[in-house]
């Protein structure tokens, strides 16, 4: 199989993909951003608590 055939088949397969709508993309992006912020805050809080606990013992 040549590289050109590979590209043609890839383009053909991409035509069968059901792409998300604009609203779905925006909603999923918002969800990812909120989860990322929440995870960052949670890990930051854990880091702070462990640092304070370590200071208590030192």
CHARMM-style PDB file with segment names, atoms N, HN, CA, C and O in Angstrom:
ATOM      1  N   UNK     1       0.857  -1.170   0.000  1.00  0.00      PROA
ATOM      2  CA  UNK     1       0.000   0.000   0.000  1.00  0.00      PROA
ATOM      3  C   UNK     1       0.907   1.237   0.000  1.00  0.00      PROA
ATOM      4  O   UNK     1       1.811   1.364   0.825  1.00  0.00      PROA
ATOM      5  N   UNK     2       0.648   2.115  -0.917  1.00  0.00      PROA
ATOM      6  HN  UNK     2      -0.087   2.011  -1.587  1.00  0.00      PROA
ATOM      7  CA  UNK     2       1.458   3.327  -0.985  1.00  0.00      PROA
ATOM      8  C   UNK     2       0.912   4.383  -0.029  1.00  0.00      PROA
ATOM      9  O   UNK     2      -0.195   4.273   0.498  1.00  0.00      PROA
ATOM     10  N   UNK     3       1.714   5.383   0.165  1.00  0.00      PROA
ATOM     11  HN  UNK     3       2.613   5.472  -0.264  1.00  0.00      PROA
ATOM     12  CA  UNK     3       1.328   6.467   1.062  1.00  0.00      PROA
ATOM     13  C   UNK     3       0.112   7.216   0.522  1.00  0.00      PROA
ATOM     14  O   UNK     3      -0.743   7.641   1.298  1.00  0.00      PROA
ATOM     15  N   UNK     4       0.026   7.380  -0.786  1.00  0.00      PROA
ATOM     16  HN  UNK     4       0.721   7.034  -1.417  1.00  0.00      PROA
ATOM     17  CA  UNK     4      -1.114   8.076  -1.406  1.00  0.00      PROA
ATOM     18  C   UNK     4      -2.401   7.295  -1.157  1.00  0.00      PROA
ATOM     19  O   UNK     4      -3.429   7.888  -0.832  1.00  0.00      PROA
ATOM     20  N   UNK     5      -2.355   5.971  -1.305  1.00  0.00      PROA
ATOM     21  HN  UNK     5      -1.519   5.489  -1.569  1.00  0.00      PROA
ATOM     22  CA  UNK     5      -3.537   5.146  -1.017  1.00  0.00      PROA
ATOM     23  C   UNK     5      -3.940   5.265   0.446  1.00  0.00      PROA
ATOM     24  O   UNK     5      -5.124   5.328   0.775  1.00  0.00      PROA
ATOM     25  N   UNK     6      -2.955   5.293   1.304  1.00  0.00      PROA
ATOM     26  HN  UNK     6      -1.992   5.242   1.037  1.00  0.00      PROA
ATOM     27  CA  UNK     6      -3.225   5.446   2.732  1.00  0.00      PROA
ATOM     28  C   UNK     6      -3.971   6.749   2.996  1.00  0.00      PROA
ATOM     29  O   UNK     6      -4.953   6.765   3.738  1.00  0.00      PROA
ATOM     30  N   UNK     7      -3.508   7.837   2.392  1.00  0.00      PROA
ATOM     31  HN  UNK     7      -2.710   7.824   1.790  1.00  0.00      PROA
ATOM     32  CA  UNK     7      -4.169   9.128   2.584  1.00  0.00      PROA
ATOM     33  C   UNK     7      -5.591   9.120   2.027  1.00  0.00      PROA
ATOM     34  O   UNK     7      -6.495   9.694   2.635  1.00  0.00      PROA
ATOM     35  N   UNK     8      -5.797   8.484   0.891  1.00  0.00      PROA
ATOM     36  HN  UNK     8      -5.063   8.018   0.397  1.00  0.00      PROA
ATOM     37  CA  UNK     8      -7.145   8.400   0.309  1.00  0.00      PROA
ATOM     38  C   UNK     8      -8.089   7.610   1.215  1.00  0.00      PROA
ATOM     39  O   UNK     8      -9.227   8.016   1.448  1.00  0.00      PROA
ATOM     40  N   UNK     9      -7.605   6.490   1.715  1.00  0.00      PROA
ATOM     41  HN  UNK     9      -6.680   6.161   1.526  1.00  0.00      PROA
ATOM     42  CA  UNK     9      -8.445   5.681   2.597  1.00  0.00      PROA
ATOM     43  C   UNK     9      -8.731   6.408   3.907  1.00  0.00      PROA
ATOM     44  O   UNK     9      -9.832   6.311   4.449  1.00  0.00      PROA
ATOM     45  N   UNK    10      -7.754   7.124   4.404  1.00  0.00      PROA
ATOM     46  HN  UNK    10      -6.860   7.202   3.964  1.00  0.00      PROA
ATOM     47  CA  UNK    10      -7.959   7.892   5.630  1.00  0.00      PROA
ATOM     48  C   UNK    10      -9.016   8.960   5.420  1.00  0.00      PROA
ATOM     49  O   UNK    10      -9.889   9.138   6.269  1.00  0.00      PROA
ATOM     50  N   UNK    11      -8.952   9.670   4.307  1.00  0.00      PROA
ATOM     51  HN  UNK    11      -8.242   9.525   3.617  1.00  0.00      PROA
ATOM     52  CA  UNK    11      -9.950  10.700   4.020  1.00  0.00      PROA
ATOM     53  C   UNK    11     -11.333  10.065   3.867  1.00  0.00      PROA
ATOM     54  O   UNK    11     -12.326  10.634   4.319  1.00  0.00      PROA
ATOM     55  N   UNK    12     -11.404   8.904   3.240  1.00  0.00      PROA
ATOM     56  HN  UNK    12     -10.597   8.442   2.873  1.00  0.00      PROA
ATOM     57  CA  UNK    12     -12.679   8.207   3.107  1.00  0.00      PROA
ATOM     58  C   UNK    12     -13.260   7.804   4.450  1.00  0.00      PROA
ATOM     59  O   UNK    12     -14.466   7.911   4.670  1.00  0.00      PROA
ATOM     60  N   UNK    13     -12.402   7.341   5.347  1.00  0.00      PROA
ATOM     61  HN  UNK    13     -11.422   7.255   5.168  1.00  0.00      PROA
ATOM     62  CA  UNK    13     -12.872   6.964   6.679  1.00  0.00      PROA
ATOM     63  C   UNK    13     -13.343   8.179   7.468  1.00  0.00      PROA
ATOM     64  O   UNK    13     -14.314   8.092   8.219  1.00  0.00      PROA
ATOM     65  N   UNK    14     -12.668   9.302   7.304  1.00  0.00      PROA
ATOM     66  HN  UNK    14     -11.879   9.373   6.694  1.00  0.00      PROA
ATOM     67  CA  UNK    14     -13.062  10.514   8.021  1.00  0.00      PROA
ATOM     68  C   UNK    14     -14.429  11.014   7.580  1.00  0.00      PROA
ATOM     69  O   UNK    14     -15.093  11.729   8.331  1.00  0.00      PROA
ATOM     70  N   UNK    15     -14.857  10.655   6.390  1.00  0.00      PROA
ATOM     71  HN  UNK    15     -14.318  10.074   5.780  1.00  0.00      PROA
ATOM     72  CA  UNK    15     -16.195  11.046   5.935  1.00  0.00      PROA
ATOM     73  C   UNK    15     -17.285  10.293   6.691  1.00  0.00      PROA
ATOM     74  O   UNK    15     -18.423  10.755   6.759  1.00  0.00      PROA
ATOM     75  N   UNK    16     -16.948   9.142   7.256  1.00  0.00      PROA
ATOM     76  HN  UNK    16     -16.023   8.766   7.201  1.00  0.00      PROA
ATOM     77  CA  UNK    16     -17.926   8.346   7.998  1.00  0.00      PROA
ATOM     78  C   UNK    16     -18.046   8.761   9.461  1.00  0.00      PROA
ATOM     79  O   UNK    16     -18.936   8.290  10.169  1.00  0.00      PROA
ATOM     80  N   UNK    17     -17.167   9.629   9.910  1.00  0.00      PROA
ATOM     81  HN  UNK    17     -16.444  10.011   9.335  1.00  0.00      PROA
ATOM     82  CA  UNK    17     -17.158  10.046  11.312  1.00  0.00      PROA
ATOM     83  C   UNK    17     -18.348  10.958  11.583  1.00  0.00      PROA
ATOM     84  O   UNK    17     -18.659  11.844  10.786  1.00  0.00      PROA
ATOM     85  N   UNK    18     -19.009  10.735  12.712  1.00  0.00      PROA
ATOM     86  HN  UNK    18     -18.756  10.016  13.360  1.00  0.00      PROA
ATOM     87  CA  UNK    18     -20.070  11.640  13.156  1.00  0.00      PROA
ATOM     88  C   UNK    18     -19.421  12.679  14.056  1.00  0.00      PROA
ATOM     89  O   UNK    18     -19.080  12.395  15.204  1.00  0.00      PROA
ATOM     90  N   UNK    19     -19.255  13.882  13.525  1.00  0.00      PROA
ATOM     91  HN  UNK    19     -19.532  14.112  12.593  1.00  0.00      PROA
ATOM     92  CA  UNK    19     -18.578  14.939  14.256  1.00  0.00      PROA
ATOM     93  C   UNK    19     -19.541  15.597  15.229  1.00  0.00      PROA
ATOM     94  O   UNK    19     -20.731  15.705  14.935  1.00  0.00      PROA
ATOM     95  N   UNK    20     -19.048  16.043  16.393  1.00  0.00      PROA
ATOM     96  HN  UNK    20     -18.081  15.955  16.632  1.00  0.00      PROA
ATOM     97  CA  UNK    20     -19.933  16.706  17.362  1.00  0.00      PROA
ATOM     98  C   UNK    20     -20.383  18.066  16.838  1.00  0.00      PROA
ATOM     99  O   UNK    20     -19.705  18.704  16.032  1.00  0.00      PROA
ATOM    100  N   UNK    21     -21.543  18.484  17.319  1.00  0.00      PROA
ATOM    101  HN  UNK    21     -22.094  17.967  17.974  1.00  0.00      PROA
ATOM    102  CA  UNK    21     -22.051  19.798  16.933  1.00  0.00      PROA
ATOM    103  C   UNK    21     -21.276  20.877  17.687  1.00  0.00      PROA
ATOM    104  O   UNK    21     -20.502  20.585  18.599  1.00  0.00      PROA
ATOM    105  N   UNK    22     -21.497  22.115  17.291  1.00  0.00      PROA
ATOM    106  HN  UNK    22     -22.126  22.352  16.550  1.00  0.00      PROA
ATOM    107  CA  UNK    22     -20.819  23.227  17.959  1.00  0.00      PROA
ATOM    108  C   UNK    22     -21.210  23.285  19.430  1.00  0.00      PROA
ATOM    109  O   UNK    22     -20.356  23.495  20.292  1.00  0.00      PROA
ATOM    110  N   UNK    23     -22.504  23.100  19.724  1.00  0.00      PROA
ATOM    111  HN  UNK    23     -23.197  22.929  19.024  1.00  0.00      PROA
ATOM    112  CA  UNK    23     -22.961  23.138  21.121  1.00  0.00      PROA
ATOM    113  C   UNK    23     -22.358  22.006  21.944  1.00  0.00      PROA
ATOM    114  O   UNK    23     -21.972  22.217  23.093  1.00  0.00      PROA
ATOM    115  N   UNK    24     -22.273  20.810  21.369  1.00  0.00      PROA
ATOM    116  HN  UNK    24     -22.586  20.639  20.435  1.00  0.00      PROA
ATOM    117  CA  UNK    24     -21.665  19.693  22.087  1.00  0.00      PROA
ATOM    118  C   UNK    24     -20.197  19.986  22.391  1.00  0.00      PROA
ATOM    119  O   UNK    24     -19.716  19.714  23.491  1.00  0.00      PROA
ATOM    120  N   UNK    25     -19.498  20.537  21.417  1.00  0.00      PROA
ATOM    121  HN  UNK    25     -19.889  20.758  20.523  1.00  0.00      PROA
ATOM    122  CA  UNK    25     -18.085  20.855  21.614  1.00  0.00      PROA
ATOM    123  C   UNK    25     -17.903  21.888  22.714  1.00  0.00      PROA
ATOM    124  O   UNK    25     -17.013  21.756  23.555  1.00  0.00      PROA
ATOM    125  N   UNK    26     -18.742  22.913  22.711  1.00  0.00      PROA
ATOM    126  HN  UNK    26     -19.464  23.020  22.028  1.00  0.00      PROA
ATOM    127  CA  UNK    26     -18.663  23.945  23.751  1.00  0.00      PROA
ATOM    128  C   UNK    26     -18.966  23.343  25.117  1.00  0.00      PROA
ATOM    129  O   UNK    26     -18.256  23.613  26.086  1.00  0.00      PROA
ATOM    130  N   UNK    27     -20.020  22.524  25.202  1.00  0.00      PROA
ATOM    131  HN  UNK    27     -20.597  22.305  24.415  1.00  0.00      PROA
ATOM    132  CA  UNK    27     -20.386  21.905  26.482  1.00  0.00      PROA
ATOM    133  C   UNK    27     -19.284  20.991  27.004  1.00  0.00      PROA
ATOM    134  O   UNK    27     -18.951  21.031  28.188  1.00  0.00      PROA
ATOM    135  N   UNK    28     -18.720  20.170  26.127  1.00  0.00      PROA
ATOM    136  HN  UNK    28     -18.991  20.138  25.165  1.00  0.00      PROA
ATOM    137  CA  UNK    28     -17.653  19.267  26.557  1.00  0.00      PROA
ATOM    138  C   UNK    28     -16.410  20.046  26.981  1.00  0.00      PROA
ATOM    139  O   UNK    28     -15.718  19.651  27.918  1.00  0.00      PROA
ATOM    140  N   UNK    29     -16.130  21.142  26.297  1.00  0.00      PROA
ATOM    141  HN  UNK    29     -16.693  21.463  25.536  1.00  0.00      PROA
ATOM    142  CA  UNK    29     -14.984  21.971  26.667  1.00  0.00      PROA
ATOM    143  C   UNK    29     -15.186  22.579  28.046  1.00  0.00      PROA
ATOM    144  O   UNK    29     -14.262  22.601  28.859  1.00  0.00      PROA
ATOM    145  N   UNK    30     -16.392  23.072  28.314  1.00  0.00      PROA
ATOM    146  HN  UNK    30     -17.143  23.053  27.654  1.00  0.00      PROA
ATOM    147  CA  UNK    30     -16.699  23.646  29.626  1.00  0.00      PROA
ATOM    148  C   UNK    30     -16.552  22.588  30.713  1.00  0.00      PROA
ATOM    149  O   UNK    30     -15.994  22.858  31.776  1.00  0.00      PROA
ATOM    150  N   UNK    31     -17.050  21.387  30.448  1.00  0.00      PROA
ATOM    151  HN  UNK    31     -17.504  21.167  29.585  1.00  0.00      PROA
ATOM    152  CA  UNK    31     -16.946  20.301  31.426  1.00  0.00      PROA
ATOM    153  C   UNK    31     -15.482  19.984  31.723  1.00  0.00      PROA
ATOM    154  O   UNK    31     -15.104  19.827  32.884  1.00  0.00      PROA
ATOM    155  N   UNK    32     -14.659  19.889  30.682  1.00  0.00      PROA
ATOM    156  HN  UNK    32     -14.966  20.016  29.739  1.00  0.00      PROA
ATOM    157  CA  UNK    32     -13.240  19.573  30.871  1.00  0.00      PROA
ATOM    158  C   UNK    32     -12.544  20.672  31.666  1.00  0.00      PROA
ATOM    159  O   UNK    32     -11.746  20.380  32.557  1.00  0.00      PROA
ATOM    160  N   UNK    33     -12.838  21.930  31.353  1.00  0.00      PROA
ATOM    161  HN  UNK    33     -13.486  22.167  30.629  1.00  0.00      PROA
ATOM    162  CA  UNK    33     -12.210  23.045  32.066  1.00  0.00      PROA
ATOM    163  C   UNK    33     -12.620  23.029  33.540  1.00  0.00      PROA
ATOM    164  O   UNK    33     -11.775  23.201  34.418  1.00  0.00      PROA
ATOM    165  N   UNK    34     -13.915  22.822  33.819  1.00  0.00      PROA
ATOM    166  HN  UNK    34     -14.602  22.682  33.106  1.00  0.00      PROA
ATOM    167  CA  UNK    34     -14.381  22.804  35.206  1.00  0.00      PROA
ATOM    168  C   UNK    34     -13.780  21.644  35.993  1.00  0.00      PROA
ATOM    169  O   UNK    34     -13.378  21.814  37.144  1.00  0.00      PROA
ATOM    170  N   UNK    35     -13.719  20.478  35.381  1.00  0.00      PROA
ATOM    171  HN  UNK    35     -14.045  20.340  34.446  1.00  0.00      PROA
ATOM    172  CA  UNK    35     -13.117  19.328  36.061  1.00  0.00      PROA
ATOM    173  C   UNK    35     -11.628  19.575  36.302  1.00  0.00      PROA
ATOM    174  O   UNK    35     -11.104  19.213  37.355  1.00  0.00      PROA
ATOM    175  N   UNK    36     -10.951  20.184  35.343  1.00  0.00      PROA
ATOM    176  HN  UNK    36     -11.378  20.479  34.488  1.00  0.00      PROA
ATOM    177  CA  UNK    36      -9.525  20.492  35.513  1.00  0.00      PROA
ATOM    178  C   UNK    36      -9.310  21.479  36.651  1.00  0.00      PROA
ATOM    179  O   UNK    36      -8.400  21.306  37.462  1.00  0.00      PROA
ATOM    180  N   UNK    37     -10.140  22.511  36.715  1.00  0.00      PROA
ATOM    181  HN  UNK    37     -10.879  22.652  36.056  1.00  0.00      PROA
ATOM    182  CA  UNK    37     -10.030  23.488  37.802  1.00  0.00      PROA
ATOM    183  C   UNK    37     -10.322  22.819  39.143  1.00  0.00      PROA
ATOM    184  O   UNK    37      -9.599  23.037  40.115  1.00  0.00      PROA
ATOM    185  N   UNK    38     -11.379  22.006  39.200  1.00  0.00      PROA
ATOM    186  HN  UNK    38     -11.966  21.829  38.410  1.00  0.00      PROA
ATOM    187  CA  UNK    38     -11.722  21.307  40.436  1.00  0.00      PROA
ATOM    188  C   UNK    38     -10.616  20.372  40.892  1.00  0.00      PROA
ATOM    189  O   UNK    38     -10.294  20.317  42.079  1.00  0.00      PROA
ATOM    190  N   UNK    39     -10.035  19.641  39.958  1.00  0.00      PROA
ATOM    191  HN  UNK    39     -10.296  19.686  38.994  1.00  0.00      PROA
ATOM    192  CA  UNK    39      -8.941  18.737  40.302  1.00  0.00      PROA
ATOM    193  C   UNK    39      -7.730  19.516  40.797  1.00  0.00      PROA
ATOM    194  O   UNK    39      -7.079  19.114  41.761  1.00  0.00      PROA
ATOM    195  N   UNK    40      -7.429  20.631  40.135  1.00  0.00      PROA
ATOM    196  HN  UNK    40      -7.958  20.957  39.352  1.00  0.00      PROA
ATOM    197  CA  UNK    40      -6.309  21.467  40.569  1.00  0.00      PROA
ATOM    198  C   UNK    40      -6.518  22.018  41.964  1.00  0.00      PROA
ATOM    199  O   UNK    40      -5.593  22.026  42.776  1.00  0.00      PROA
ATOM    200  N   UNK    41      -7.736  22.484  42.253  1.00  0.00      PROA
ATOM    201  HN  UNK    41      -8.488  22.477  41.593  1.00  0.00      PROA
ATOM    202  CA  UNK    41      -8.037  22.998  43.592  1.00  0.00      PROA
ATOM    203  C   UNK    41      -7.932  21.897  44.643  1.00  0.00      PROA
ATOM    204  O   UNK    41      -7.385  22.114  45.725  1.00  0.00      PROA
ATOM    205  N   UNK    42      -8.455  20.721  44.321  1.00  0.00      PROA
ATOM    206  HN  UNK    42      -8.899  20.545  43.443  1.00  0.00      PROA
ATOM    207  CA  UNK    42      -8.396  19.597  45.252  1.00  0.00      PROA
ATOM    208  C   UNK    42      -6.949  19.206  45.550  1.00  0.00      PROA
ATOM    209  O   UNK    42      -6.578  19.013  46.707  1.00  0.00      PROA
ATOM    210  N   UNK    43      -6.138  19.091  44.500  1.00  0.00      PROA
ATOM    211  HN  UNK    43      -6.439  19.248  43.560  1.00  0.00      PROA
ATOM    212  CA  UNK    43      -4.737  18.719  44.708  1.00  0.00      PROA
ATOM    213  C   UNK    43      -3.971  19.820  45.433  1.00  0.00      PROA
ATOM    214  O   UNK    43      -3.094  19.533  46.247  1.00  0.00      PROA
ATOM    215  N   UNK    44      -4.297  21.071  45.143  1.00  0.00      PROA
ATOM    216  HN  UNK    44      -5.010  21.304  44.482  1.00  0.00      PROA
ATOM    217  CA  UNK    44      -3.671  22.181  45.859  1.00  0.00      PROA
ATOM    218  C   UNK    44      -4.015  22.156  47.333  1.00  0.00      PROA
ATOM    219  O   UNK    44      -3.158  22.407  48.180  1.00  0.00      PROA
ATOM    220  N   UNK    45      -5.275  21.852  47.646  1.00  0.00      PROA
ATOM    221  HN  UNK    45      -5.972  21.649  46.958  1.00  0.00      PROA
ATOM    222  CA  UNK    45      -5.698  21.749  49.043  1.00  0.00      PROA
ATOM    223  C   UNK    45      -4.970  20.607  49.746  1.00  0.00      PROA
ATOM    224  O   UNK    45      -4.495  20.767  50.870  1.00  0.00      PROA
ATOM    225  N   UNK    46      -4.884  19.454  49.083  1.00  0.00      PROA
ATOM    226  HN  UNK    46      -5.270  19.324  48.170  1.00  0.00      PROA
ATOM    227  CA  UNK    46      -4.148  18.335  49.680  1.00  0.00      PROA
ATOM    228  C   UNK    46      -2.687  18.699  49.920  1.00  0.00      PROA
ATOM    229  O   UNK    46      -2.128  18.376  50.968  1.00  0.00      PROA
ATOM    230  N   UNK    47      -2.075  19.362  48.960  1.00  0.00      PROA
ATOM    231  HN  UNK    47      -2.528  19.624  48.109  1.00  0.00      PROA
ATOM    232  CA  UNK    47      -0.681  19.780  49.110  1.00  0.00      PROA
ATOM    233  C   UNK    47      -0.529  20.714  50.302  1.00  0.00      PROA
ATOM    234  O   UNK    47       0.401  20.575  51.097  1.00  0.00      PROA
ATOM    235  N   UNK    48      -1.443  21.657  50.418  1.00  0.00      PROA
ATOM    236  HN  UNK    48      -2.198  21.769  49.773  1.00  0.00      PROA
ATOM    237  CA  UNK    48      -1.402  22.604  51.538  1.00  0.00      PROA
ATOM    238  C   UNK    48      -1.556  21.869  52.873  1.00  0.00      PROA
ATOM    239  O   UNK    48      -0.812  22.128  53.818  1.00  0.00      PROA
ATOM    240  N   UNK    49      -2.520  20.956  52.944  1.00  0.00      PROA
ATOM    241  HN  UNK    49      -3.125  20.745  52.176  1.00  0.00      PROA
ATOM    242  CA  UNK    49      -2.752  20.224  54.194  1.00  0.00      PROA
ATOM    243  C   UNK    49      -1.555  19.355  54.568  1.00  0.00      PROA
ATOM    244  O   UNK    49      -1.166  19.307  55.735  1.00  0.00      PROA
ATOM    245  N   UNK    50      -0.972  18.670  53.590  1.00  0.00      PROA
ATOM    246  HN  UNK    50      -1.288  18.709  52.642  1.00  0.00      PROA
ATOM    247  CA  UNK    50       0.204  17.851  53.885  1.00  0.00      PROA
ATOM    248  C   UNK    50       1.389  18.717  54.297  1.00  0.00      PROA
ATOM    249  O   UNK    50       2.153  18.334  55.183  1.00  0.00      PROA
ATOM    250  N   UNK    51       1.553  19.875  53.669  1.00  0.00      PROA
ATOM    251  HN  UNK    51       0.933  20.187  52.950  1.00  0.00      PROA
ATOM    252  CA  UNK    51       2.648  20.777  54.046  1.00  0.00      PROA
ATOM    253  C   UNK    51       2.450  21.286  55.468  1.00  0.00      PROA
ATOM    254  O   UNK    51       3.410  21.364  56.235  1.00  0.00      PROA
ATOM    255  N   UNK    52       1.220  21.633  55.828  1.00  0.00      PROA
ATOM    256  HN  UNK    52       0.441  21.570  55.205  1.00  0.00      PROA
ATOM    257  CA  UNK    52       0.946  22.092  57.190  1.00  0.00      PROA
ATOM    258  C   UNK    52       1.165  20.963  58.192  1.00  0.00      PROA
ATOM    259  O   UNK    52       1.710  21.186  59.273  1.00  0.00      PROA
ATOM    260  N   UNK    53       0.745  19.764  57.836  1.00  0.00      PROA
ATOM    261  HN  UNK    53       0.303  19.583  56.958  1.00  0.00      PROA
ATOM    262  CA  UNK    53       0.964  18.614  58.710  1.00  0.00      PROA
ATOM    263  C   UNK    53       2.436  18.324  58.901  1.00  0.00      PROA
ATOM    264  O   UNK    53       2.864  17.980  60.003  1.00  0.00      PROA
ATOM    265  N   UNK    54       3.211  18.459  57.848  1.00  0.00      PROA
ATOM    266  HN  UNK    54       2.863  18.738  56.953  1.00  0.00      PROA
ATOM    267  CA  UNK    54       4.644  18.239  57.943  1.00  0.00      PROA
ATOM    268  C   UNK    54       5.301  19.312  58.804  1.00  0.00      PROA
ATOM    269  O   UNK    54       6.206  19.011  59.583  1.00  0.00      PROA
ATOM    270  N   UNK    55       4.863  20.544  58.675  1.00  0.00      PROA
ATOM    271  HN  UNK    55       4.128  20.789  58.043  1.00  0.00      PROA
ATOM    272  CA  UNK    55       5.396  21.628  59.509  1.00  0.00      PROA
ATOM    273  C   UNK    55       5.088  21.381  60.988  1.00  0.00      PROA
ATOM    274  O   UNK    55       5.887  21.724  61.859  1.00  0.00      PROA
ATOM    275  N   UNK    56       3.949  20.795  61.259  1.00  0.00      PROA
ATOM    276  HN  UNK    56       3.300  20.516  60.551  1.00  0.00      PROA
ATOM    277  CA  UNK    56       3.561  20.501  62.639  1.00  0.00      PROA
ATOM    278  C   UNK    56       4.531  19.513  63.278  1.00  0.00      PROA
ATOM    279  O   UNK    56       4.881  19.651  64.451  1.00  0.00      PROA
ATOM    280  N   UNK    57       4.967  18.515  62.508  1.00  0.00      PROA
ATOM    281  HN  UNK    57       4.683  18.402  61.556  1.00  0.00      PROA
ATOM    282  CA  UNK    57       5.855  17.492  63.048  1.00  0.00      PROA
ATOM    283  C   UNK    57       7.315  17.915  63.059  1.00  0.00      PROA
ATOM    284  O   UNK    57       8.117  17.330  63.786  1.00  0.00      PROA
ATOM    285  N   UNK    58       7.673  18.909  62.278  1.00  0.00      PROA
ATOM    286  HN  UNK    58       7.021  19.385  61.688  1.00  0.00      PROA
ATOM    287  CA  UNK    58       9.088  19.320  62.194  1.00  0.00      PROA
ATOM    288  C   UNK    58       9.390  20.382  63.167  1.00  0.00      PROA
ATOM    289  OT1 UNK    58      10.526  20.849  63.238  1.00  0.00      PROA
TER     290      UNK     58
END
